[in-house]
Amino acid sequence: MKKQDKSKVIPNYDSQRETRILLEQIRSEVKTVAEQYGEIVKRLDRIDNKLEEHNSILFKLEMGLETVKSRVGTIDTKADRIERELESIKLAIKDVDARIGEKITEHENRLLKLETA
């Protein structure tokens, strides 16, 4: 009989043993996932609660911003009206100033006539 080369020896394949090993590995990994599942759910609940809080805050900020925009629009309208009124007042003051200048000139002329008479 010939001596067999060690590199050519093929070990017997035990499929049941291999299946048990794979099932044990799967069971271990499933156990790990199951242990983490509760923590993951808790974290997701906390994240969901934070998102709800942030959405509530965002809604309040948006409503406040709309109020500010409305008030700014009102202020702009009032400021425009005040500017128009100020222009009217400036024109009225210029008119009064011109009339006063004319009256002063008339009175100075009268005084000159009285003084020369």
N, CA, C and O atoms as a DFTB+ gen file, in Angstrom:
468 C
 N C O
     1  1       0.826      -1.172       0.000
     2  2       0.000       0.000       0.000
     3  2       0.875       1.241       0.000
     4  3       1.929       1.294       0.633
     5  1       0.398       2.229      -0.730
     6  2       1.160       3.466      -0.866
     7  2       0.896       4.378       0.302
     8  3      -0.197       4.399       0.870
     9  1       1.885       5.108       0.639
    10  2       1.695       6.132       1.658
    11  2       0.896       7.268       1.048
    12  3       1.207       7.751      -0.041
    13  1      -0.148       7.693       1.771
    14  2      -0.963       8.808       1.262
    15  2      -0.323      10.121       1.663
    16  3       0.196      10.288       2.768
    17  1      -0.380      11.020       0.741
    18  2       0.150      12.355       0.980
    19  2      -0.814      13.081       1.926
    20  3      -2.024      13.061       1.702
    21  1      -0.298      13.716       2.971
    22  2      -1.138      14.387       3.959
    23  2      -1.977      15.499       3.349
    24  3      -3.079      15.772       3.825
    25  1      -1.482      16.131       2.327
    26  2      -2.214      17.228       1.716
    27  2      -3.428      16.731       0.943
    28  3      -4.342      17.503       0.654
    29  1      -3.439      15.434       0.605
    30  2      -4.556      14.884      -0.160
    31  2      -5.611      14.250       0.725
    32  3      -6.615      13.751       0.216
    33  1      -5.415      14.254       2.027
    34  2      -6.397      13.666       2.930
    35  2      -7.570      14.630       3.043
    36  3      -7.381      15.801       3.369
    37  1      -8.750      14.157       2.782
    38  2      -9.959      14.977       2.836
    39  2     -10.706      14.597       4.097
    40  3     -11.107      13.446       4.267
    41  1     -10.895      15.574       4.992
    42  2     -11.622      15.242       6.221
    43  2     -13.082      14.953       5.889
    44  3     -13.640      15.464       4.918
    45  1     -13.663      14.137       6.709
    46  2     -15.076      13.823       6.521
    47  2     -15.912      15.056       6.837
    48  3     -15.666      15.743       7.829
    49  1     -16.884      15.330       6.003
    50  2     -17.745      16.495       6.185
    51  2     -18.970      16.058       6.958
    52  3     -19.696      15.157       6.536
    53  1     -19.198      16.709       8.109
    54  2     -20.353      16.382       8.955
    55  2     -21.349      17.526       8.831
    56  3     -21.223      18.548       9.505
    57  1     -22.333      17.346       7.970
    58  2     -23.284      18.428       7.702
    59  2     -24.134      18.760       8.926
    60  3     -24.467      19.926       9.137
    61  1     -24.485      17.786       9.720
    62  2     -25.285      18.068      10.918
    63  2     -24.501      18.930      11.904
    64  3     -25.038      19.859      12.508
    65  1     -23.228      18.602      12.051
    66  2     -22.380      19.383      12.960
    67  2     -22.258      20.821      12.457
    68  3     -22.389      21.760      13.242
    69  1     -22.011      21.002      11.174
    70  2     -21.891      22.330      10.580
    71  2     -23.192      23.109      10.742
    72  3     -23.170      24.301      11.048
    73  1     -24.316      22.445      10.540
    74  2     -25.629      23.105      10.686
    75  2     -25.838      23.557      12.122
    76  3     -26.319      24.666      12.360
    77  1     -25.476      22.697      13.099
    78  2     -25.612      23.083      14.514
    79  2     -24.748      24.305      14.828
    80  3     -25.185      25.201      15.550
    81  1     -23.548      24.347      14.300
    82  2     -22.643      25.487      14.538
    83  2     -23.246      26.765      13.949
    84  3     -23.257      27.816      14.590
    85  1     -23.750      26.651      12.708
    86  2     -24.364      27.835      12.081
    87  2     -25.602      28.283      12.861
    88  3     -25.803      29.480      13.064
    89  1     -26.427      27.337      13.296
    90  2     -27.621      27.696      14.070
    91  2     -27.233      28.348      15.392
    92  3     -27.888      29.295      15.828
    93  1     -26.185      27.858      16.028
    94  2     -25.720      28.461      17.276
    95  2     -25.231      29.886      17.041
    96  3     -25.499      30.766      17.859
    97  1     -24.530      30.129      15.955
    98  2     -24.070      31.476      15.625
    99  2     -25.262      32.395      15.349
   100  3     -25.294      33.534      15.815
   101  1     -26.237      31.895      14.591
   102  2     -27.435      32.696      14.287
   103  2     -28.180      33.010      15.573
   104  3     -28.616      34.142      15.781
   105  1     -28.331      31.991      16.453
   106  2     -29.020      32.196      17.723
   107  2     -28.318      33.260      18.559
   108  3     -28.975      34.095      19.179
   109  1     -27.009      33.234      18.578
   110  2     -26.232      34.217      19.333
   111  2     -26.440      35.618      18.775
   112  3     -26.612      36.573      19.533
   113  1     -26.425      35.744      17.447
   114  2     -26.613      37.054      16.823
   115  2     -28.037      37.568      17.009
   116  3     -28.244      38.762      17.228
   117  1     -29.012      36.676      16.921
   118  2     -30.412      37.081      17.144
   119  2     -30.595      37.538      18.580
   120  3     -31.309      38.506      18.842
   121  1     -29.942      36.832      19.527
   122  2     -30.020      37.224      20.936
   123  2     -29.454      38.630      21.124
   124  3     -30.026      39.436      21.857
   125  1     -28.338      38.925      20.467
   126  2     -27.720      40.249      20.557
   127  2     -28.657      41.317      19.998
   128  3     -28.822      42.381      20.595
   129  1     -29.260      41.031      18.865
   130  2     -30.197      41.978      18.260
   131  2     -31.393      42.187      19.183
   132  3     -31.839      43.319      19.365
   133  1     -31.916      41.115      19.764
   134  2     -33.076      41.211      20.658
   135  2     -32.744      42.039      21.893
   136  3     -33.575      42.817      22.361
   137  1     -31.526      41.873      22.426
   138  2     -31.122      42.647      23.599
   139  2     -31.062      44.136      23.273
   140  3     -31.427      44.969      24.103
   141  1     -30.611      44.469      22.084
   142  2     -30.485      45.874      21.688
   143  2     -31.811      46.472      21.237
   144  3     -31.956      47.695      21.230
   145  1     -32.768      45.655      20.867
   146  2     -34.036      46.140      20.342
   147  2     -34.745      47.068      21.327
   148  3     -35.238      48.128      20.942
   149  1     -34.796      46.670      22.590
   150  2     -35.452      47.500      23.604
   151  2     -34.811      48.871      23.725
   152  3     -35.509      49.882      23.799
   153  1     -33.488      48.909      23.746
   154  2     -32.778      50.189      23.825
   155  2     -33.026      51.039      22.593
   156  3     -33.201      52.254      22.688
   157  1     -33.039      50.397      21.445
   158  2     -33.283      51.124      20.198
   159  2     -34.671      51.742      20.220
   160  3     -34.842      52.898      19.833
   161  1     -35.669      50.978      20.672
   162  2     -37.040      51.492      20.744
   163  2     -37.117      52.675      21.701
   164  3     -37.769      53.676      21.402
   165  1     -36.449      52.563      22.859
   166  2     -36.449      53.670      23.826
   167  2     -35.820      54.922      23.222
   168  3     -36.343      56.027      23.369
   169  1     -34.690      54.735      22.541
   170  2     -34.017      55.887      21.924
   171  2     -34.886      56.512      20.845
   172  3     -34.968      57.736      20.741
   173  1     -35.536      55.675      20.041
   174  2     -36.415      56.202      18.998
   175  2     -37.593      56.950      19.605
   176  3     -38.023      57.970      19.065
   177  1     -38.119      56.456      20.722
   178  2     -39.210      57.172      21.411
   179  2     -38.736      58.530      21.905
   180  3     -39.448      59.524      21.766
   181  1     -37.519      58.581      22.489
   182  2     -36.986      59.861      22.951
   183  2     -36.780      60.812      21.777
   184  3     -37.094      61.998      21.869
   185  1     -36.256      60.289      20.681
   186  2     -36.049      61.121      19.491
   187  2     -37.379      61.626      18.966
   188  3     -37.498      62.790      18.583
   189  1     -38.381      60.754      18.947
   190  2     -39.709      61.150      18.476
   191  2     -40.291      62.250      19.360
   192  3     -40.873      63.212      18.858
   193  1     -40.135      62.109      20.671
   194  2     -40.624      63.149      21.593
   195  2     -39.903      64.468      21.360
   196  3     -40.530      65.527      21.360
   197  1     -38.587      64.410      21.162
   198  2     -37.831      65.641      20.894
   199  2     -38.296      66.282      19.596
   200  3     -38.432      67.503      19.523
   201  1     -38.542      65.470      18.569
   202  2     -39.020      66.022      17.304
   203  2     -40.376      66.695      17.476
   204  3     -40.632      67.749      16.894
   205  1     -41.240      66.084      18.274
   206  2     -42.543      66.710      18.537
   207  2     -42.362      68.051      19.246
   208  3     -43.029      69.031      18.914
   209  1     -41.450      68.087      20.230
   210  2     -41.173      69.347      20.931
   211  2     -40.645      70.391      19.948
   212  3     -41.081      71.542      19.959
   213  1     -39.713      69.982      19.107
   214  2     -39.133      70.922      18.143
   215  2     -40.178      71.391      17.135
   216  3     -40.183      72.558      16.743
   217  1     -41.056      70.492      16.718
   218  2     -42.128      70.900      15.798
   219  2     -43.053      71.912      16.465
   220  3     -43.501      72.868      15.830
   221  1     -43.336      71.696      17.747
   222  2     -44.185      72.631      18.485
   223  2     -43.508      73.999      18.590
   224  3     -44.140      75.033      18.374
   225  1     -42.230      73.992      18.922
   226  2     -41.479      75.247      19.014
   227  2     -41.418      75.930      17.655
   228  3     -41.594      77.144      17.557
   229  1     -41.167      75.149      16.607
   230  2     -41.102      75.702      15.259
   231  2     -42.432      76.336      14.875
   232  3     -42.457      77.412      14.278
   233  1     -43.540      75.675      15.215
   234  2     -44.866      76.227      14.909
   235  2     -45.062      77.558      15.628
   236  3     -45.549      78.523      15.039
   237  1     -44.677      77.604      16.918
   238  2     -44.809      78.850      17.680
   239  2     -43.948      79.956      17.077
   240  3     -44.375      81.106      16.983
   241  1     -42.733      79.597      16.671
   242  2     -41.850      80.589      16.041
   243  2     -42.436      81.093      14.726
   244  3     -42.379      82.288      14.433
   245  1     -42.994      80.189      13.943
   246  2     -43.596      80.601      12.674
   247  2     -44.779      81.534      12.922
   248  3     -44.947      82.524      12.210
   249  1     -45.595      81.226      13.925
   250  2     -46.736      82.092      14.228
   251  2     -46.247      83.453      14.720
   252  3     -46.793      84.489      14.340
   253  1     -45.212      83.443      15.569
   254  2     -44.643      84.702      16.047
   255  2     -44.064      85.510      14.907
   256  3     -44.210      86.732      14.866
   257  1     -43.409      84.834      13.983
   258  2     -42.832      85.522      12.822
   259  2     -43.925      86.142      11.963
   260  3     -43.762      87.256      11.464
   261  1     -45.035      85.437      11.784
   262  2     -46.147      85.993      11.017
   263  2     -46.705      87.232      11.713
   264  3     -47.056      88.214      11.058
   265  1     -46.785      87.182      13.040
   266  2     -47.260      88.350      13.803
   267  2     -46.311      89.520      13.608
   268  3     -46.746      90.650      13.383
   269  1     -45.013      89.249      13.694
   270  2     -44.017      90.312      13.508
   271  2     -44.124      90.894      12.099
   272  3     -44.085      92.112      11.926
   273  1     -44.260      90.027      11.093
   274  2     -44.396      90.507       9.717
   275  2     -45.616      91.407       9.578
   276  3     -45.556      92.449       8.926
   277  1     -46.717      91.001      10.191
   278  2     -47.945      91.797      10.121
   279  2     -47.730      93.163      10.773
   280  3     -48.125      94.195      10.229
   281  1     -47.097      93.150      11.945
   282  2     -46.869      94.416      12.649
   283  2     -45.898      95.308      11.887
   284  3     -46.076      96.525      11.842
   285  1     -44.880      94.712      11.294
   286  2     -43.923      95.496      10.508
   287  2     -44.647      96.121       9.318
   288  3     -44.395      97.273       8.964
   289  1     -45.554      95.348       8.699
   290  2     -46.334      95.902       7.581
   291  2     -47.162      97.083       8.028
   292  3     -47.251      98.087       7.321
   293  1     -47.773      96.971       9.203
   294  2     -48.566      98.073       9.751
   295  2     -47.672      99.276      10.040
   296  3     -48.036     100.413       9.741
   297  1     -46.504      99.019      10.621
   298  2     -45.569     100.108      10.924
   299  2     -45.125     100.789       9.634
   300  3     -45.054     102.017       9.575
   301  1     -44.827     100.004       8.601
   302  2     -44.427     100.583       7.309
   303  2     -45.520     101.487       6.759
   304  3     -45.246     102.585       6.275
   305  1     -46.761     101.016       6.838
   306  2     -47.881     101.817       6.334
   307  2     -48.001     103.122       7.109
   308  3     -48.190     104.188       6.525
   309  1     -47.889     103.026       8.428
   310  2     -47.976     104.238       9.260
   311  2     -46.795     105.169       8.994
   312  3     -46.968     106.386       8.935
   313  1     -45.611     104.614       8.835
   314  2     -44.437     105.445       8.559
   315  2     -44.599     106.175       7.224
   316  3     -44.244     107.348       7.110
   317  1     -45.135     105.479       6.213
   318  2     -45.375     106.132       4.918
   319  2     -46.374     107.278       5.070
   320  3     -46.194     108.353       4.497
   321  1     -47.434     107.034       5.853
   322  2     -48.441     108.089       6.075
   323  2     -47.816     109.274       6.806
   324  3     -48.080     110.427       6.464
   325  1     -46.994     108.994       7.806
   326  2     -46.337     110.069       8.559
   327  2     -45.404     110.861       7.646
   328  3     -45.350     112.088       7.734
   329  1     -44.671     110.176       6.776
   330  2     -43.788     110.882       5.838
   331  2     -44.588     111.805       4.930
   332  3     -44.176     112.939       4.680
   333  1     -45.727     111.330       4.433
   334  2     -46.564     112.192       3.581
   335  2     -47.081     113.394       4.360
   336  3     -47.101     114.510       3.841
   337  1     -47.497     113.172       5.601
   338  2     -47.984     114.273       6.422
   339  2     -46.860     115.270       6.715
   340  3     -47.088     116.479       6.720
   341  1     -45.645     114.763       6.960
   342  2     -44.509     115.647       7.204
   343  2     -44.211     116.500       5.977
   344  3     -43.898     117.684       6.106
   345  1     -44.304     115.915       4.804
   346  2     -44.099     116.690       3.573
   347  2     -45.150     117.788       3.468
   348  3     -44.842     118.916       3.083
   349  1     -46.399     117.452       3.814
   350  2     -47.468     118.465       3.784
   351  2     -47.170     119.578       4.785
   352  3     -47.358     120.759       4.493
   353  1     -46.703     119.183       5.969
   354  2     -46.376     120.174       7.003
   355  2     -45.224     121.061       6.541
   356  3     -45.261     122.276       6.736
   357  1     -44.196     120.459       5.925
   358  2     -43.078     121.252       5.415
   359  2     -43.553     122.274       4.384
   360  3     -43.137     123.432       4.403
   361  1     -44.430     121.828       3.485
   362  2     -44.960     122.761       2.476
   363  2     -45.766     123.865       3.139
   364  3     -45.666     125.027       2.743
   365  1     -46.565     123.517       4.143
   366  2     -47.364     124.531       4.841
   367  2     -46.454     125.519       5.559
   368  3     -46.721     126.720       5.544
   369  1     -45.382     125.033       6.190
   370  2     -44.442     125.919       6.885
   371  2     -43.762     126.862       5.896
   372  3     -43.583     128.047       6.177
   373  1     -43.383     126.321       4.728
   374  2     -42.766     127.181       3.713
   375  2     -43.739     128.251       3.240
   376  3     -43.354     129.400       3.023
   377  1     -45.002     127.868       3.083
   378  2     -46.030     128.836       2.657
   379  2     -46.216     129.912       3.720
   380  3     -46.269     131.100       3.405
   381  1     -46.313     129.491       4.980
   382  2     -46.473     130.461       6.074
   383  2     -45.249     131.366       6.147
   384  3     -45.384     132.576       6.329
   385  1     -44.078     130.802       6.010
   386  2     -42.844     131.578       6.052
   387  2     -42.825     132.624       4.935
   388  3     -42.434     133.772       5.148
   389  1     -43.255     132.206       3.742
   390  2     -43.299     133.156       2.620
   391  2     -44.306     134.267       2.900
   392  3     -44.026     135.435       2.633
   393  1     -45.477     133.914       3.437
   394  2     -46.493     134.934       3.742
   395  2     -45.993     135.893       4.807
   396  3     -46.180     137.105       4.705
   397  1     -45.338     135.326       5.855
   398  2     -44.802     136.194       6.904
   399  2     -43.759     137.138       6.304
   400  3     -43.713     138.318       6.653
   401  1     -42.930     136.622       5.409
   402  2     -41.918     137.472       4.749
   403  2     -42.583     138.603       3.989
   404  3     -42.128     139.746       4.031
   405  1     -43.694     138.269       3.275
   406  2     -44.419     139.303       2.531
   407  2     -45.010     140.338       3.485
   408  3     -44.914     141.537       3.222
   409  1     -45.624     139.895       4.596
   410  2     -46.231     140.825       5.555
   411  2     -45.175     141.717       6.192
   412  3     -45.389     142.914       6.388
   413  1     -44.024     141.114       6.514
   414  2     -42.947     141.923       7.107
   415  2     -42.517     143.009       6.120
   416  3     -42.310     144.162       6.498
   417  1     -42.388     142.621       4.851
   418  2     -42.000     143.600       3.829
   419  2     -43.059     144.695       3.734
   420  3     -42.717     145.874       3.641
   421  1     -44.363     144.316       3.758
   422  2     -45.439     145.315       3.700
   423  2     -45.357     146.255       4.903
   424  3     -45.471     147.470       4.739
   425  1     -45.166     145.723       6.089
   426  2     -45.098     146.560       7.291
   427  2     -43.869     147.483       7.269
   428  3     -43.942     148.637       7.692
   429  1     -42.750     146.962       6.773
   430  2     -41.562     147.814       6.674
   431  2     -41.820     148.973       5.708
   432  3     -41.405     150.103       5.966
   433  1     -42.502     148.694       4.604
   434  2     -42.833     149.749       3.641
   435  2     -43.760     150.783       4.282
   436  3     -43.571     151.985       4.095
   437  1     -44.761     150.319       5.039
   438  2     -45.672     151.256       5.704
   439  2     -44.925     152.134       6.701
   440  3     -45.146     153.342       6.788
   441  1     -44.023     151.480       7.461
   442  2     -43.253     152.268       8.441
   443  2     -42.387     153.312       7.746
   444  3     -42.264     154.440       8.223
   445  1     -41.805     152.947       6.653
   446  2     -40.990     153.917       5.910
   447  2     -41.859     155.094       5.445
   448  3     -41.439     156.248       5.525
   449  1     -43.059     154.800       4.964
   450  2     -43.962     155.856       4.508
   451  2     -44.338     156.760       5.691
   452  3     -44.368     157.983       5.556
   453  1     -44.624     156.155       6.840
   454  2     -44.983     156.935       8.024
   455  2     -43.804     157.803       8.500
   456  3     -43.983     158.950       8.909
   457  1     -42.615     157.230       8.434
   458  2     -41.459     157.971       8.878
   459  2     -41.137     159.118       7.936
   460  3     -40.646     160.150       8.394
   461  1     -41.385     158.987       6.676
   462  2     -41.087     160.041       5.721
   463  2     -42.199     161.082       5.680
   464  3     -41.994     162.181       5.165
   465  1     -43.321     160.769       6.192
   466  2     -44.417     161.723       6.150
   467  2     -44.387     162.725       7.226
   468  3     -45.265     163.585       7.293
